[in-house]
């Protein structure tokens, strides 16, 4: 049994459409949910009063909302294949519910990860306001992590698509658990890449677009043996170039 082309396309359009809407909200940045405003109370630098003002000007609820929108915008397209697999395995009356629970579990994992990462962002803005130093440090960590065997293990595990129960509560519970586990492996793979744009005083939107491209590309790579490996994992770029060449050849012919 296979999903029809119409079903696969519908899933792709819905997921990409939601992602695009999240991108639009992020780019307009209502209420400064994607930027952190702060000024030190005293010239001496970080202090309890400065931290208090930072939290007042940037409530945790606002930061979590911005983080959630960022996750939806950047990560949701990575779930297309998994949602298609869930639709393929589930009975018709449970397809949407199981897919929704899978996505919910995935997002919950990322939201939990966002709590300590937002803590890092707050600390960086407290001790290094309007500085690129924290972003450069995280970028260096991300580069090392990018080529590490632990990163590859997380990427490999992200390709696991378990066979889910088909009936009742077990089907729904397993879909939620699958989403949470899948999210955990994605966090292990991309936590540093996701943190980097949030630490930039300027240019975080462009950085998010680049990081999204990188993370989608590496998600589409085939699993390989975990080891220290220099690889840019730009399969998405290769696919785009190949498709462009085919279309160009068709026009020429």
C-alpha positions as CSV (number, residue, x, y, z in Angstrom):
1,X,0.0,0.0,0.0
2,X,1.3,3.4,-0.9
3,X,0.1,7.0,-0.5
4,X,-1.2,8.5,-3.7
5,X,0.7,11.4,-5.3
6,X,-2.2,13.7,-4.4
7,X,-1.9,12.7,-0.7
8,X,1.8,13.2,-0.6
9,X,1.5,16.5,-2.3
10,X,-1.2,17.6,0.1
11,X,0.9,16.7,3.2
12,X,3.9,18.6,1.7
13,X,1.8,21.7,0.9
14,X,0.2,21.8,4.4
15,X,3.5,21.5,6.2
16,X,5.4,23.9,4.0
17,X,2.5,26.4,4.2
18,X,2.5,26.4,8.0
19,X,6.3,26.8,7.9
20,X,6.0,29.8,5.5
21,X,3.4,31.4,7.8
22,X,5.7,31.1,10.7
23,X,8.5,32.6,8.7
24,X,6.3,35.6,7.8
25,X,5.6,36.2,11.5
26,X,9.3,35.9,12.4
27,X,10.3,38.3,9.7
28,X,7.8,40.9,10.8
29,X,8.9,40.3,14.4
30,X,5.8,41.6,16.2
31,X,6.5,42.6,19.8
32,X,10.2,42.0,19.2
33,X,9.8,38.3,20.0
34,X,12.9,37.5,18.0
35,X,15.2,40.2,19.3
36,X,16.3,40.9,22.9
37,X,16.2,44.5,24.1
38,X,18.3,45.5,27.1
39,X,20.4,48.2,28.6
40,X,22.5,47.9,31.8
41,X,21.3,49.8,34.8
42,X,24.8,50.8,35.8
43,X,28.0,51.4,33.8
44,X,29.7,48.7,35.8
45,X,28.0,46.0,33.6
46,X,26.0,43.0,34.7
47,X,24.1,43.2,38.0
48,X,21.0,41.9,39.6
49,X,19.2,45.1,38.6
50,X,20.3,44.6,35.0
51,X,19.1,41.1,35.0
52,X,15.7,42.2,36.4
53,X,15.4,44.8,33.7
54,X,16.4,42.3,31.0
55,X,13.7,39.9,32.1
56,X,11.1,42.7,32.3
57,X,11.9,43.9,28.8
58,X,12.1,40.4,27.5
59,X,9.5,38.2,29.3
60,X,10.2,34.4,29.2
61,X,6.7,33.9,27.7
62,X,7.7,36.2,24.7
63,X,11.1,34.4,24.3
64,X,9.4,31.0,24.3
65,X,6.9,32.2,21.7
66,X,9.7,33.4,19.5
67,X,11.5,30.1,20.0
68,X,8.4,28.1,19.2
69,X,7.8,30.0,16.0
70,X,11.5,29.6,15.0
71,X,11.2,25.8,15.5
72,X,8.0,25.6,13.4
73,X,9.5,27.7,10.7
74,X,12.9,25.9,10.5
75,X,12.1,22.4,11.6
76,X,8.6,21.6,10.3
77,X,9.7,20.8,6.7
78,X,12.0,18.0,8.1
79,X,8.8,16.2,9.2
80,X,7.3,15.7,5.8
81,X,8.6,12.1,5.3
82,X,7.7,11.1,8.8
83,X,4.1,12.4,8.5
84,X,3.8,10.6,5.2
85,X,4.9,7.4,6.9
86,X,2.3,7.9,9.7
87,X,-0.4,8.4,7.1
88,X,0.7,5.3,5.3
89,X,0.7,3.1,8.5
90,X,-2.5,4.5,10.1
91,X,-6.2,3.8,9.5
92,X,-8.0,6.5,7.7
93,X,-9.9,7.7,10.9
94,X,-6.7,8.0,12.9
95,X,-4.3,9.5,10.3
96,X,-4.8,13.1,11.1
97,X,-4.8,12.6,14.9
98,X,-1.7,10.5,14.9
99,X,0.1,12.9,12.6
100,X,-0.9,15.8,14.9
101,X,0.3,13.9,18.0
102,X,3.6,13.2,16.3
103,X,4.2,16.8,15.4
104,X,3.1,17.8,19.0
105,X,5.6,15.4,20.5
106,X,8.3,16.8,18.3
107,X,7.5,20.4,19.1
108,X,7.3,19.6,22.9
109,X,10.8,18.2,22.8
110,X,12.1,21.3,21.1
111,X,10.2,23.6,23.5
112,X,11.8,21.8,26.5
113,X,15.2,22.2,24.9
114,X,14.4,25.9,24.4
115,X,14.4,26.6,28.1
116,X,18.1,26.1,28.8
117,X,19.0,27.5,25.4
118,X,17.0,30.7,26.1
119,X,18.9,30.8,29.4
120,X,22.1,30.9,27.5
121,X,20.7,33.7,25.3
122,X,19.7,35.7,28.3
123,X,23.2,35.2,30.0
124,X,24.9,36.2,26.7
125,X,22.9,39.4,26.5
126,X,23.5,40.1,30.2
127,X,27.3,39.7,30.1
128,X,28.0,40.6,26.5
129,X,25.2,43.0,25.3
130,X,25.3,43.8,21.6
131,X,28.4,41.7,21.2
132,X,29.2,39.1,18.6
133,X,31.5,37.2,21.0
134,X,28.8,34.7,22.2
135,X,27.7,34.0,18.6
136,X,31.3,33.4,17.5
137,X,31.9,31.0,20.4
138,X,28.7,29.0,19.7
139,X,29.6,29.0,16.0
140,X,33.0,27.5,16.8
141,X,31.2,24.8,18.9
142,X,28.7,24.2,16.1
143,X,31.5,23.7,13.6
144,X,33.2,21.1,15.8
145,X,29.9,19.4,16.6
146,X,29.0,19.4,12.9
147,X,31.8,17.0,12.0
148,X,31.7,14.9,15.2
149,X,30.6,11.2,15.4
150,X,28.0,12.2,18.0
151,X,26.4,14.5,15.5
152,X,26.3,11.7,12.9
153,X,24.8,9.3,15.4
154,X,21.9,11.8,16.0
155,X,21.5,12.2,12.2
156,X,21.4,8.5,11.7
157,X,18.8,8.0,14.5
158,X,16.7,10.7,12.9
159,X,16.2,8.3,9.9
160,X,14.5,5.7,12.1
161,X,10.8,5.3,11.2
162,X,9.3,2.7,13.5
163,X,6.3,0.6,12.7
164,X,3.5,2.1,14.8
165,X,0.4,0.3,16.3
166,X,-2.7,0.7,14.2
167,X,-5.4,0.6,16.8
168,X,-6.8,3.0,19.3
169,X,-4.9,4.5,22.2
170,X,-1.7,2.6,21.4
171,X,-1.6,4.1,18.0
172,X,-1.9,7.7,19.4
173,X,0.4,7.1,22.3
174,X,3.1,5.7,20.0
175,X,2.7,8.6,17.5
176,X,3.3,11.1,20.4
177,X,6.3,9.1,21.7
178,X,7.7,8.8,18.2
179,X,7.5,12.6,17.8
180,X,9.2,13.2,21.1
181,X,12.0,10.7,20.4
182,X,12.5,12.1,16.8
183,X,12.6,15.6,18.3
184,X,15.2,14.6,20.8
185,X,17.5,13.2,18.0
186,X,17.0,16.4,16.0
187,X,17.9,18.5,19.1
188,X,21.1,16.4,19.5
189,X,21.9,17.1,15.9
190,X,21.1,20.8,15.6
191,X,21.1,22.5,19.0
192,X,24.2,24.5,18.3
193,X,23.0,25.5,14.8
194,X,19.7,26.7,16.2
195,X,21.3,28.7,19.0
196,X,23.8,30.5,16.8
197,X,21.3,32.9,15.0
198,X,19.6,33.8,18.3
199,X,22.9,35.2,19.7
200,X,23.6,37.5,16.7
201,X,23.0,41.2,17.5
202,X,22.2,41.8,13.8
203,X,21.4,39.5,10.8
204,X,19.7,36.7,12.7
205,X,17.0,36.4,10.0
206,X,19.6,35.7,7.3
207,X,21.4,33.4,9.6
208,X,18.2,31.4,10.3
209,X,17.6,31.0,6.5
210,X,21.1,29.7,6.0
211,X,20.9,27.4,9.0
212,X,17.5,26.1,7.8
213,X,19.0,25.2,4.4
214,X,21.9,23.4,6.1
215,X,19.7,21.4,8.5
216,X,17.3,20.4,5.7
217,X,20.3,19.3,3.5
218,X,21.9,17.2,6.2
219,X,18.5,15.6,7.1
220,X,18.3,14.3,3.5
221,X,21.7,12.7,3.6
222,X,22.0,9.0,3.9
223,X,23.1,7.5,7.2
224,X,26.9,6.8,7.4
225,X,29.2,5.3,10.0
226,X,29.7,7.8,12.9
227,X,33.2,9.1,12.9
228,X,35.0,12.4,12.6
229,X,34.2,13.5,9.1
230,X,34.5,16.7,7.1
231,X,31.4,16.9,5.1
232,X,29.2,19.9,4.2
233,X,26.2,17.7,3.7
234,X,24.7,19.8,1.0
235,X,22.5,17.3,-0.7
236,X,19.7,19.8,-1.0
237,X,21.9,22.1,-3.0
238,X,22.9,19.2,-5.2
239,X,19.3,18.3,-5.8
240,X,18.4,21.9,-6.7
241,X,21.4,22.1,-9.1
242,X,20.4,18.7,-10.7
243,X,16.8,19.8,-11.1
244,X,17.9,23.1,-12.6
245,X,20.1,21.3,-15.1
246,X,17.3,19.0,-16.1
247,X,14.9,21.9,-16.7
248,X,17.6,23.8,-18.6
249,X,18.2,20.8,-20.8
250,X,14.5,20.4,-21.4
251,X,14.2,24.1,-22.5
252,X,17.2,23.7,-24.8
253,X,15.9,20.5,-26.4
